Amino acid sequence: MIHLKKTSQKCNIKNLYLKEEGGNPTGSFKARGIGMAVSKAKELGISAFCIPTAGNAGSALTAYVASSDGQAYVYMPETTPRVFTLDCEVMGAKVSKVKGSIRDAGLAMAKDNINGQWWDITTLKEPFRLEGKKTMGYEIAEQLDWILPDVIIYPTGGGTGLIGIWKAFQEMMELGWVDHIPTRMVAVQAKGCNPVVQAYQTGMDHCTLFENPEETMANGLRVPKAFGDRLIMRTIKESNGIALDVTEEEMMASIHEFGRSEGIFLSPEGAAVYCGSKKLIATGYIKSSEKVVIINTGSPYKYVDNMS
């Protein structure tokens, strides 16, 4: 169970909580879903896996596959920080660096896997990563004494966690563990790659391909088009949520601000959601009396090259 910490009131909200995911194996929330997926695959006799990644998913896959005596084939953009490549290589993955974005990495992987010799564990192309990710929703509920928050703010690239948390809340309703879901799900993206924000602003139920995405220190947010884009948009709509973006400068300023006020070093994705929370408080979307959870999806230490 990963810690849920109540922050100070320096941003003018009484109940702002940080869900800290950096304590997971390999340092991010990716361990939740991929641990589940690899375990199920091993049960089914599968031992060879492939994945396109911006970094953390590759690290998680490699770790769990190594511990189950399998083989991982990891494709990542050539601009991915070196630490992620090293992480995967140390644990035995076959790493391919690809020019472009994670989408290009996925296309290169699909070409090499044309015969299906590896199990494709790409976001939402198999069912078990989502089941692992939804445990964040159950933990949030338990840690808040089964009173769901008013708002959850989530850094959205592939969007599995956003979808999974909402799925968990709906299951709790069906089980009778909660009597209503007050939660509005908020997606935060980087300004230079914001297909979900553009779809939300234009009222679309899906995302169009974001051409030529800009580099971002939050490389997990550089997803030009999520495979589960319709599920992301449905989650936002069903929860009466919203989507917004933040700039690189805003992320960096938020890293320093949160560090100095809370004594916590956020990842760039965590800084993005913290910045998003401040914007939504300023606009009145979040009221000072509401209970809000922001999610820091991983450890900041693999991102230090991006922050310099």
N, C-alpha and C positions, 0 to 999 in steps of 0.2 A: 504494500500500500504506500503510495507516494504522498508526501506531506501536502496539506492544504493550510497555508499560512495567512492569517489576517494581517493586512498591512496597516500602516499608520493612516491618519486622516489628513495627510498633507495635500491630497488632491480633492478635498471637499466632498468626500463620500464616507459614510460611517462604516459601511460593510463591504470593503473591497478585499477579496481573497486571491492569493496567488497559488495556483496548482503547479507545483514544482516537479517536472518530469525528468530533470537531469540526473536523478538518482537511479534511473533504470539501468539495467545492463547495457553496455556500450554507450551509455550517456544520453539516451533520448527515448521519447515515447514510441519510437518505431519498434522497440523490443516487445511491446504489448502485442501488436498484431502479428509480427513476423514470428515471434515465439510460438504463438498459437498455430500459425500456418505451417511452420516446419514440423511441429509436433504431429499435426494431423497427417501431413504428407508422409512422415516416417511410418506412421501407423498403416498407411496405404501402400507402403513399399517404395516410395519415391525417394531418390537420393541425389538427383541432379537438379539444380535450380538456376534460374536466371532472373535478373532484375535490372531495370534502369533506375538510376538514383542520383540525387543531388548530394548524397553523402551519407546521412544517418541510416537510411534504409539499407544501404549496402553494408555498412558496418554491422547492423543487427543481423542481416541475413547470413553474412559470413560467419559470425560468431555461433549462431545456432546450428548452422550446417556443419561447421567444424566439429562441434560437440556431438553431432549425430553421425559422424564419419561419412559425410556426403561431400559434394562438390558444388561450389557457387561460381557462377559466371556473372560478373558485375560490369555494367556499362554506365559510365558517368561522363558528363561534360568535361572537356579538357581543362576548363577553368575551375573545376572543383578543387578546393584547398587540398594541398599535398597530404595533410594529416589523414584525410579520409582514404586516399589511395593506399597510404602506408598501413593504415588500420586493416584494410581488406587483404592486402598482400601478406601481412604478418600472419593472418589467420588462414591463409591458403587459398584465397579466391583467385580466379583468373580475371584480371582487371583490364578492361578496354576503355581507353579515353577517346571521346568522340567530339569533334568540332560542333559547336552549337549548344542547344539547350537540352534539358532532359527529354524533350520530345524527340530530338534527333538521336539521342542515346537509345531511346526505345525503338526507333525505326531501325537502327543498326542492329540492335539485339534481335528484333523480329526477323531480320534478313538472315542472320546467322542461325536462328532457331527455326528455320522454315520447315524442318521435318519434325519439329516438336520433341526433340530428344531431351530437352530440359523443361522442367515445370516452370511456366511463366508465373512469377509471383508479383507481377505489376499491380499497383494499386487498383483494387476493385475488379480485377480480372479473375480472381478466385474469392471464395466466400469467407475464408477464415481470418484474414487480416482484420476485416471489419468486426468480427466477433471478439477479437482480442482488444481492439481499440475501444470498444464500447465499455470496457471495464472502467475507463475514466469516468463515465457517467455514473456508474454504480458507486464508485469511490466518492465522487463529489456529493452524491445524495447521502451516503452513510456518514461522511465527515461533517455534513451540515444537519445531522440528526433527522434525515428524511424530509426536510423542508427544502424543496428545490429552489435554486437561486432565481432571481428575476432576470438576470442577463448572464450569458456566458460569451466571452469574447475569444475567438479562436483564430490563429494564424492559418490561412487557408491556401494551400498549394493544391495537392491532390484531394484534400477534403475528407479523407476517411474518418478522421477523428470527429469532425463536425457532424458528419452523418451518423457515426457510431454513438456519440453521446445522445443525440436525439432519439435514436433507436432504443437505447437503454432506458430513457425516460418513458417512452411509449410502452415498453415492456413492463416497467414498474406500475404503470396505470392498469394494465391488463391483469397484473398479479395482485392488485389491490394494495401495493406497498405505499403508494401515494394517491391522494384523492383528486389532484389536479396538477397540471403542468403550467406554471406561470412563466417559464423561461423563454426569453427571446434569444435566439442564436444569432450572433454577429460574426461575420466573416471579415477578416482584415487581410489586405494584400499590399504588396509593394507597388508604388506608383508606376514603376517602369514595367510592370507585368501584372495587370489587373483585370483579367477577363471576367471574373465573377462580379466585380464592381460594375463593369460596363454592362453586363447582362442585367444586373439589378436595376441600374439607373434607367435602362430602356424597357424594363418590364418583360424581359425574355425569360423563358423557362429553361434555357440552355445557354451555353457560352459559345461564342465564335472563337476561332483561333487567333490568339494575340501574336501578330507578326513582329519579328525582330525584338524579342524581349530584352530589356536592358539588364546588365549585370547588377546584382544587388548583394549586399553583405549577408542578407537573409536568403541564402541560396536555396533553401527549402521552399521559398515562395515563388521561385522562377519556373512556374509551370504554365506554359502558353495555353494549354487546354486540358483540363482534367478529364480523365476517362469517365468519372462519375459526375459530370457537370450537372446533369438533370437532377440527380439526387441532392446535390449541393443546393441548387436553386429551390427545390421542393422543400428542403429543410428550412431554409430562410423564410420562405413564404408561409409554411405551416405554423412556424413559431412566431410569426409577425416580427421577424428579425430584420436585419439591415446588412449592407456591405459597404465598406469604406476602405480607402487606401492611405498610405503614409509614405513620406519621402525618406531617402537615405539620411538626410540631415536630421529629420525628426527622430528616426530610429537611434542614431548615434547620441543625440541629445538625451533621449529617454534612457539609454543605457547608463549614462553618467548620473542623471537625475535620480533614477531608482536606486542605483548603487549607493549614492550618498545619503538618501533618505531612509533606505531599508536595509542596507548592508548586504544586498544580494546582487550578484553580477548576472544580469540577464543575457540570454542569447539574443541575436538580432530579431528572431521571430517573437520572442517574449517581449522585447522592447517595442515591436510593432503593435502588439495588442495593448500594452500599457499606454502607448501613445494614442491608440484608438479609443481607449477608455476615457482619456482626458478630453479628447475631441467630443465624445458623446455626452460627457458631463457638461461641457461648455455650451453645447447646443440645446441641452435640456432633454435629450433622448433618455439619458439616465438621470433619475432623480436622486437627491442626496440620501434619501431614506432606503433606497433599494439595495438588495444584496447582489453583488456582482462578482463573478469569478473570471479571472484572466489566466491563461494557460501559457506557462513557459515550457515549450516543448522539448528542450534539451539543454545540455551543458554548453556554456559559452566558450569553453576552452578550445574546442575544435575550430572556432571561428576567428581566432585572434589575427590570423593573416588578413582576413577580410576587413577587419576593423582598423587596420593600420593605415 
